[in-house]
């Protein structure tokens, strides 16, 4: 029964979903939800360092990246216009799909995914691409909608109409963490936020602000949104230099050759070259 109900919730793929998501984030309750997500990023991003930051998805303002100390920030947007209107400057935008990124492997320090997985056909492939482009010990920040929050009622009522964000594929934080750990990531932290219902009435939303305090204290896992910070694990390698030198005690030839070989990662296995 659950699979049948979830099967009705299918968002239109492509530019239409992106446009409607931007419109949702531009009005209540999306605008206040976005403000809470910016607060989460302002808390996380100043502690992440590197040279290149990549954001997958362009659903709302780039002001969310202003708190990052990384100098080069790129936003992936498959629908960006490469010929902007006169007077509009082309930003650092990457035109491409999140499941096949035109980026070299081991080149990105931080990847931010604001609701990227909810609106893609293959979230596993997107995560594999993130793992590929991240450097060792690089970080990924995933922002998602919590399927087990009170927002589930709105999702059941509106998701079958194909209205974003309700028609998206909401992923449980526990499942997301399992996927990341299978890829070799260490989960650094997971936080939930936004405990008010998704109402459009401004006055009523103001009066329900006390739910934020109660939710963080008494039922934190039922927040409408969550953020997961994970770090790409470095697989430990067993050093072979000492064992190789032990076979040839002569320091004259083997020591110098061994140092030069080990210092150049483009050359093959030094043990194999010596035995050959």
MOBEL-V735864 format. One record per residue. N is the residue number from 1. SS is DSSP state (~ for helix, > for strand, _ for the rest). OMEGA is omega in radians with two decimals (none if undefined). Layout:
# MOBEL-V735864
N_SS_OMEGA / N_SS_OMEGA
This chain:
# MOBEL-V735864
1___3.14 / 2_~_3.13 / 3_~_3.13 / 4_~_3.12 / 5_~_3.14 / 6_~_3.12 / 7_~_3.09 / 8___-3.04 / 9___3.14 / 10___3.09 / 11___3.01 / 12___-3.10 / 13___3.01 / 14___-2.97 / 15_~_-3.11 / 16_~_3.12 / 17_~_3.10 / 18_~_-3.14 / 19_~_-3.10 / 20_~_3.07 / 21_~_3.09 / 22_~_3.11 / 23_~_3.14 / 24_~_3.12 / 25_~_-3.13 / 26___3.13 / 27___3.09 / 28___-0.03 / 29___-3.06 / 30_~_-3.11 / 31_~_3.12 / 32_~_3.07 / 33_~_3.10 / 34_~_3.12 / 35_~_3.10 / 36_~_3.10 / 37_~_3.06 / 38_~_3.10 / 39_~_3.10 / 40_~_3.13 / 41_~_3.08 / 42_~_3.10 / 43_~_-3.02 / 44_~_-2.95 / 45_~_-3.13 / 46_~_-3.13 / 47_~_3.13 / 48___-3.02 / 49___3.11 / 50___-3.10 / 51___-3.03 / 52_>_3.07 / 53_>_-3.13 / 54_>_3.04 / 55_>_3.14 / 56_>_-3.12 / 57___-3.06 / 58___-3.06 / 59___3.14 / 60___-2.94 / 61___3.10 / 62_~_3.11 / 63_~_3.12 / 64_~_-3.12 / 65_~_-3.06 / 66___-3.13 / 67___-3.13 / 68___3.08 / 69___-3.13 / 70___-2.99 / 71___-3.03 / 72_>_-3.12 / 73_>_-3.13 / 74_>_3.08 / 75_>_3.11 / 76_>_-3.14 / 77___-3.10 / 78___-3.07 / 79___-3.11 / 80___3.09 / 81___3.12 / 82___3.06 / 83___-3.08 / 84___3.11 / 85___3.12 / 86___-3.14 / 87___3.13 / 88___-3.08 / 89___3.10 / 90___-3.08 / 91___3.07 / 92___-3.07 / 93_>_3.11 / 94_>_3.11 / 95___-3.11 / 96___-3.14 / 97_>_-3.10 / 98___-3.13 / 99___3.04 / 100_>_-3.04 / 101___3.08 / 102___-3.08 / 103___3.12 / 104___3.11 / 105___3.10 / 106___-3.08 / 107___-3.07 / 108_>_-3.13 / 109_>_-3.10 / 110_>_3.04 / 111_>_3.09 / 112_>_-3.10 / 113_>_3.11 / 114_>_3.10 / 115___3.11 / 116___-3.04 / 117_~_-3.10 / 118_~_-3.01 / 119_~_3.06 / 120___-3.11 / 121___-3.07 / 122___-3.13 / 123_~_3.12 / 124_~_3.13 / 125_~_3.09 / 126_~_3.13 / 127_~_3.08 / 128_~_3.08 / 129_~_3.09 / 130_~_3.11 / 131_~_-3.10 / 132_~_-3.02 / 133_~_-3.12 / 134_>_3.01 / 135_>_3.00 / 136_>_-3.06 / 137_>_2.99 / 138_>_-3.05 / 139_>_3.00 / 140_>_3.13 / 141_>_-3.09 / 142_>_3.04 / 143_>_-3.07 / 144_>_3.03 / 145_>_-3.11 / 146___-3.12 / 147___-3.11 / 148___3.05 / 149___3.05 / 150___3.09 / 151___3.11 / 152_~_3.13 / 153_~_3.10 / 154_~_3.14 / 155_~_3.12 / 156_~_-3.10 / 157_~_-3.01 / 158_~_-3.05 / 159_~_-3.08 / 160_~_3.11 / 161_~_-3.13 / 162___-3.09 / 163___3.05 / 164___0.04 / 165___-2.96 / 166___-3.13 / 167___-3.13 / 168___3.13 / 169___-3.14 / 170___-3.07 / 171___3.12 / 172___3.11 / 173_~_-3.14 / 174_~_3.12 / 175_~_3.11 / 176_~_3.13 / 177_~_3.07 / 178_~_3.12 / 179_~_-3.12 / 180_~_-3.14 / 181_~_3.08 / 182_~_3.10 / 183___3.11 / 184___3.09 / 185_>_2.97 / 186_>_3.14 / 187_>_-3.14 / 188_>_3.12 / 189_>_3.07 / 190_>_-3.10 / 191_>_3.07 / 192_>_-3.11 / 193_>_3.10 / 194___-3.06 / 195___3.08 / 196___3.07 / 197___-3.08 / 198___-3.12 / 199___3.13 / 200___-3.10 / 201___-3.05 / 202_~_-3.11 / 203_~_3.14 / 204_~_3.09 / 205_~_3.07 / 206_~_-3.10 / 207_~_-3.13 / 208___3.14 / 209___-3.13 / 210_~_3.11 / 211_~_3.11 / 212_~_3.14 / 213_~_3.14 / 214_~_-3.12 / 215_~_3.12 / 216_~_-3.07 / 217_~_-2.94 / 218_~_3.13 / 219___-3.04 / 220_~_-3.06 / 221_~_-3.12 / 222_~_3.04 / 223___-3.10 / 224___3.13 / 225_>_3.08 / 226_>_3.06 / 227_>_3.12 / 228_>_3.06 / 229_>_-3.12 / 230_>_-3.10 / 231_>_-3.14 / 232_>_-3.07 / 233___3.06 / 234___-3.13 / 235___-3.12 / 236___3.12 / 237___3.10 / 238___-3.12 / 239___-3.10 / 240___-3.04 / 241_~_-3.08 / 242_~_3.14 / 243_~_3.14 / 244_~_3.13 / 245_~_-3.12 / 246_~_-3.13 / 247_~_-3.14 / 248___-3.07 / 249___-3.13 / 250___-3.10 / 251___-3.02 / 252___-3.06 / 253_~_-3.02 / 254_~_-3.08 / 255_~_-3.12 / 256_~_3.13 / 257_~_-3.12 / 258_~_-3.14 / 259_~_-3.11 / 260_~_-3.14 / 261_~_-3.10 / 262_~_-3.13 / 263_~_-3.13 / 264___-3.09 / 265___-3.14 / 266___3.11 / 267___-2.96 / 268___-3.14 / 269___-3.09 / 270_~_-3.14 / 271_~_-3.14 / 272_~_-3.14 / 273_~_-3.11 / 274_~_-3.08 / 275_~_3.08 / 276___none
